[in-house]
Structures are given as C-alpha cells and as structure tokens.
Amino acid sequence: MKKYSYLFVIAFSFFIHTSFSQAWNTPVLVDSYTRPGGDAGQYTSHLIVNGNPAIAYYDVYHGNLMFVRANDASGTTWATPIAVDHQGNAGQYASLQIVNGNPAISYYDATTTSLKYVRASDASGSSWGAPAVIDTAGIVGQCTSLQVVNGNPAISYYKSTGQDLKYVRANDASGATWGTPLALEVTTNVGQYTSLQIINGNPGISYYDASNGELKFKRASDASGTTWSAAITVDGTSNPTGLYTSLQVVNGLPAISYYNSNNGDLKYIRATDVSGATWAASLTLDNSSTIVGQYTSMQIINGNPAISYYDNTNGFLMYRRSNDISGTGWAT
C-alpha cells in the first residue's frame, strides 16, 4: 500500500502573542490529496508574504514547484496551492524570499538539470511570471539559498558537475536579468547545504565541504558579491561535520546551526566578530538520540535564536530556543 506524504504547518503561539510560550497549536493540513496522486511537501521554505505565512515546496508526485499562502495572519486556514512551475520535474531545493515587494523562489529543475528563478506578479503570490533559467552549466542548481543582496536578488547554490560552490546576482531589483555565475570554490567537493545571508553589509555563505568533512564560511569583499575572501573553516573537528547549515545574524554576529554526521548531533556556533573572521567553540545542542540534528533551520524568535530540526532516530520534528540573545545557553 502506498505511504502518502502531506504538507503540514504548525503555528507557534508567540507568532500570535508577544510573550513566549511553550504551547503549540495543532498541525494544520495545508496540501493533501485534492489533486490526484498527491505526495507533496518536500523542500519547504516558509516566509511571511504580504502579512500572512506562505510556503514554497516541491510536489513529488507531479514534479511541480508549488506555492501556498494562508488566508489569515496566523495560518489557521490556507488558500488553494498554486503550481508555479509544472514543466517537467522542477521544484527541489526551493528557497522563498520577498524580492522587490513580491515573493520569489529559487529552485532546481531536475529535468533540465539547471538553476531556475521565478517571481510573483503581485505581493500575495496569487499569480506568477514565467520561470527564468539562471545557470545551465552541467548539473547545477541544487542547495539553493535566495536573498536580496545590495538591492538585487542573489542565489548561492551547488553545482553537482564539478562539485563547486556557486553564486549569482541579478542585474536588477526584480531578477529580470542575471549576471554571470561565479564559482566560489572549485578545487574539491564543496558547496552543499548553502545558506546565504547579509553579514556586516556583504553577502556571506555557510556551506559543507564534503572533501574534508568540514563546516565552511565565506564572505564577499564587497556589498554585491563581485569578489570574495578566502574560505574559513568554522568547524573541522569530529569530522564529518557541517551538513544542513542555516546561517543567521545572532546579536550582531554571524551564527550557524548545523549537523555533525560523525556523532549524529545538532550543533551551533557563533562568530566572535561581525564579519565572521574568527569563531568561538561550537556547542552541541542535542545528542539525546543516535541521529539528531538534520534539516536545521534557524531564526530569531522573540529576540533569541531558535532552531527547528529533525530527530532521525525517533522520527520527530524538534525545536529548541536559546535562553539568551547570543545562544550561549539553550532551553530543553
């Protein structure tokens, strides 16, 4: 018998109230099997779009890039999902951001093995423009991370052919045309699990170096990302470590949540300066199970860093929030 997959969203009470709470609402079914076949909800990317929560994700059964937005600010009910790209098999590694006022998504097209980008025609994402092909140089466009860099959309991503870390930025604020992609790391198998953020005014990327089994960080030398400084090994102990990275600015300094594959642990590390030139010792946040800490996603919640992640041993969705603004101590 076929095992079905569903797309759920869980509303946490502090998104509704100003005070922090440990109580969670019941999961809401966002996309099920109103369409024949089903199996939707991989590679989710969650964002507030025009005041309401929205999700970009991959429909496995149909091979489509999907977008859905809630009907209210708390995500109690949801609109009908929209197939944003339904040509071939497209939508893996989706990354959702607001670009020039409208939602936009970077993603991987498995049929053409290319990096693609698409932007909505309105602020709520009720209609979408035609997808743009950004990079076609081999099998390219996995592990995408979309951000607005110096006013224009930019994407960090992985090129499977050649096993390179890549970066590309649009020539305009909406992403109608794009510059030449840059290969930031080409010597080894490096660039998986990218996370792109603005670090002290310039774009920075956390990623996994598979050849050395290390967590890496790289920051541009200018605000647009035309030139980049040398890569920094953020965590090279207890290899392999540095998978499923999520980069954020925590109390003014860059910080990364990630997975240590060697020990099967959830880890967190924060820089000691605003540009990420040096980093403090890493913290192990969860080693309660044999394999815990995959698929990390970090955000600032009620002033403190918080991380959602996967407990592979028990098959649980997990969440942990720091007790302070810097992430030096963490709640259960």
C-alpha positions in Angstrom: 0.0 0.0 0.0 1.4 3.4 -0.9 2.6 5.6 2.0 1.3 9.1 1.5 3.0 12.3 2.4 1.3 15.5 3.4 2.3 19.1 3.8 1.6 20.4 7.3 2.3 23.7 9.1 2.4 24.3 12.8 1.6 27.7 14.3 3.6 28.6 17.4 1.8 30.8 19.9 4.5 33.6 20.0 3.8 34.3 16.4 0.4 35.4 17.6 1.1 36.8 21.0 4.0 39.0 22.2 5.1 36.7 25.0 7.0 33.5 24.7 5.1 30.2 25.3 5.9 26.5 25.2 2.4 25.7 23.9 2.0 24.7 20.2 -1.2 24.6 18.2 -2.4 21.5 16.4 -0.7 21.0 13.0 -2.8 22.3 10.0 -3.1 20.3 6.8 -2.0 22.6 4.0 -1.8 20.4 1.0 -3.2 16.9 0.9 -4.8 14.9 -2.0 -7.4 17.1 -3.5 -5.2 16.6 -6.6 -4.9 13.0 -7.9 -1.8 11.1 -6.7 -0.6 13.5 -4.1 2.7 13.2 -2.2 3.6 16.9 -1.6 5.7 18.8 0.9 9.4 18.3 0.4 12.0 21.1 0.3 9.8 23.6 2.1 10.7 27.2 2.6 8.4 29.3 4.9 8.1 33.1 4.9 5.6 35.9 5.8 4.2 37.1 2.5 2.1 40.3 2.5 1.2 39.8 6.1 0.3 36.1 6.0 2.5 32.9 6.2 3.3 31.3 2.9 5.3 28.2 1.8 7.2 27.2 -1.3 7.7 23.5 -1.7 8.1 20.5 -4.0 5.2 18.3 -5.2 7.0 14.9 -5.5 4.2 13.1 -7.4 3.7 15.6 -10.1 7.2 17.1 -10.1 6.0 20.6 -9.6 7.2 23.7 -7.8 4.3 24.8 -5.5 3.3 27.9 -3.5 0.6 28.3 -1.0 -0.4 31.2 1.2 -2.6 31.3 4.3 -5.8 33.2 4.4 -5.0 34.8 7.7 -2.0 36.1 9.6 -1.9 33.1 11.9 -2.1 30.4 9.3 -5.4 29.0 10.5 -6.8 28.3 7.0 -4.9 28.2 3.7 -5.7 29.0 0.1 -5.5 26.5 -2.8 -1.9 25.6 -3.6 -0.6 27.1 -6.9 1.7 25.1 -9.3 4.3 27.8 -10.0 6.4 25.6 -12.4 4.8 22.4 -13.8 7.1 21.9 -16.8 9.0 18.6 -16.3 10.3 17.8 -12.9 11.0 21.1 -11.1 10.9 22.5 -7.6 13.6 20.8 -5.5 15.7 22.9 -3.1 13.1 25.7 -3.1 14.1 29.0 -1.3 11.4 31.7 -0.8 12.1 35.4 -0.3 10.5 38.8 -0.9 12.1 40.4 -3.9 11.1 44.0 -4.9 7.9 43.6 -2.9 6.7 40.3 -4.3 7.5 36.7 -3.3 10.2 34.9 -5.4 11.7 31.4 -5.4 15.0 29.9 -6.5 15.0 26.2 -7.1 16.4 23.2 -9.0 14.9 21.9 -12.3 15.8 18.1 -12.4 14.6 17.8 -16.0 17.0 20.4 -17.4 19.5 20.0 -14.5 19.5 23.8 -14.2 19.1 26.6 -11.6 15.8 28.4 -12.0 14.2 31.5 -10.5 10.6 32.8 -10.6 8.9 35.9 -9.1 5.2 36.5 -8.5 3.3 39.2 -10.3 1.7 40.5 -7.2 2.5 41.0 -3.5 0.5 37.9 -2.3 1.7 35.4 -4.9 -1.7 34.8 -6.5 -0.1 34.9 -10.0 3.4 34.2 -11.2 5.6 35.2 -14.1 7.5 32.8 -16.3 10.4 31.0 -14.7 13.9 32.1 -15.7 16.8 29.7 -16.3 19.8 31.2 -14.4 22.6 28.6 -14.8 22.8 25.6 -17.2 26.5 24.7 -16.9 26.2 21.0 -16.1 24.1 19.5 -13.3 23.7 22.7 -11.4 21.3 24.5 -9.0 21.0 22.2 -6.0 21.0 23.5 -2.4 19.8 27.0 -3.4 19.6 29.9 -0.9 17.9 33.1 -2.2 18.5 36.6 -0.6 18.3 40.2 -1.6 21.9 41.4 -1.9 22.6 45.2 -2.3 19.1 45.7 -3.7 19.0 42.8 -6.2 18.2 39.1 -5.7 21.1 36.7 -5.4 21.5 33.0 -5.1 24.1 30.6 -3.6 23.9 27.1 -4.8 25.8 23.8 -5.5 27.0 22.5 -8.9 27.0 18.7 -8.9 29.0 18.6 -12.1 32.5 19.6 -10.8 31.2 19.7 -7.2 31.5 23.5 -6.8 30.0 26.3 -4.7 28.5 28.9 -6.9 26.9 32.4 -6.5 24.9 34.6 -8.9 23.3 38.0 -8.6 20.6 39.7 -10.7 21.3 42.9 -12.7 18.0 44.5 -11.5 15.8 44.6 -8.4 13.2 42.1 -9.7 15.5 39.5 -11.2 14.5 40.0 -14.9 18.2 39.6 -16.0 21.1 38.0 -14.2 24.9 38.4 -14.1 27.5 35.7 -14.8 27.5 33.0 -12.2 30.7 32.9 -10.0 32.4 29.7 -9.0 33.5 30.4 -5.4 35.1 27.0 -4.6 36.2 24.7 -7.4 39.2 22.7 -6.0 37.3 20.0 -4.1 33.8 18.6 -3.5 32.5 21.7 -1.7 29.3 23.8 -1.6 26.4 21.6 -0.4 23.8 22.9 2.1 24.4 26.5 1.3 22.8 29.3 3.4 23.2 32.9 2.2 22.8 36.0 4.5 24.0 39.6 4.6 26.9 39.6 7.1 28.2 43.1 8.1 26.9 44.6 4.9 28.3 42.0 2.5 26.8 38.6 1.4 28.1 35.6 3.4 27.6 31.9 2.8 27.8 28.9 5.2 28.2 25.5 3.5 29.6 22.0 3.7 33.0 20.9 2.5 32.4 17.2 1.7 36.0 16.5 0.7 37.3 17.5 4.1 34.1 16.9 6.1 34.1 20.5 7.4 31.8 23.4 8.0 32.9 26.4 5.9 32.1 30.1 5.7 32.8 32.6 3.0 32.1 36.3 2.9 32.3 38.7 0.0 34.7 41.6 -0.1 32.0 44.0 -1.4 28.3 44.6 -0.9 27.3 42.9 -4.2 29.4 39.8 -4.1 31.7 40.5 -7.1 34.8 39.4 -5.1 35.1 37.0 -2.2 37.6 36.4 0.6 39.2 33.1 1.3 37.0 30.3 2.8 37.2 29.9 6.6 36.9 26.5 8.3 34.4 27.2 11.0 34.3 23.6 12.4 36.8 21.0 11.3 36.7 18.8 14.4 34.9 15.5 14.8 34.6 15.1 11.0 32.4 14.9 9.1 30.6 18.0 10.3 28.7 20.9 8.8 25.8 19.4 7.0 22.3 21.1 6.8 23.7 24.6 7.6 21.5 27.6 8.5 23.2 31.0 8.7 21.7 33.9 10.7 22.9 37.1 12.4 22.6 36.5 16.2 23.0 39.5 18.4 25.1 41.3 15.8 27.4 38.4 14.9 27.0 35.6 12.3 26.0 32.2 13.7 25.3 28.8 12.1 23.2 25.8 13.1 24.3 22.5 11.5 24.5 18.7 11.8 27.5 16.7 12.9 27.4 13.5 11.0 30.2 11.8 12.9 28.4 11.9 16.2 24.8 12.4 14.9 24.4 15.7 16.9 22.8 19.1 16.4 25.4 21.8 16.7 25.6 25.6 16.9 28.5 28.0 16.5 28.8 31.8 16.6 31.5 34.1 15.3 33.5 36.4 17.7 33.4 39.4 15.2 30.8 41.0 12.9 32.3 39.7 9.7 32.9 36.1 10.7 36.7 36.2 10.5 37.0 34.2 13.8 34.6 31.8 15.5 34.0 30.6 19.1 33.9 27.0 20.1 30.9 25.1 18.8 28.1 23.9 21.1 26.4 20.6 21.0 22.7 21.4 21.4 21.2 17.9 21.1 22.8 14.5 21.3 19.8 12.8 23.0 19.3 10.4 20.1 21.6 8.3 17.9 20.9 10.6 14.9 19.5 14.0 15.6 20.0 17.5 14.1 19.4 17.1 10.4 17.5 19.7 8.3 18.2 22.6 10.6 16.6 26.0 10.2 17.5 28.9 12.5 15.5 32.1 13.1 15.5 34.9 15.7 12.3 34.2 17.8 11.3 36.8 20.4 14.8 38.1 20.5 16.7 34.8 20.9 18.0 32.3 18.3 15.8 29.2 17.8 16.3 26.1 15.7 13.9 23.6 14.2 15.4 20.2 13.2 14.8 16.5 12.6 15.3 13.6 15.1 16.0 10.8 12.7 16.2 8.1 15.4 12.6 8.7 16.6 11.2 10.3 13.5 10.3 13.6 15.4 10.2 17.2 14.4 12.2 19.1 17.1 12.5 22.7 18.2 14.9 24.4 20.6 15.3 28.1 21.6 18.2 29.8 23.4 17.7 31.3 26.8 19.7 34.4 25.8 20.2 36.6 22.8 23.6 35.2 21.8 22.9 31.4 22.1 25.2 30.7 25.0 22.6 28.6 26.8 19.7 26.7 25.4 16.3 25.5 26.8 15.3 21.9 26.7 
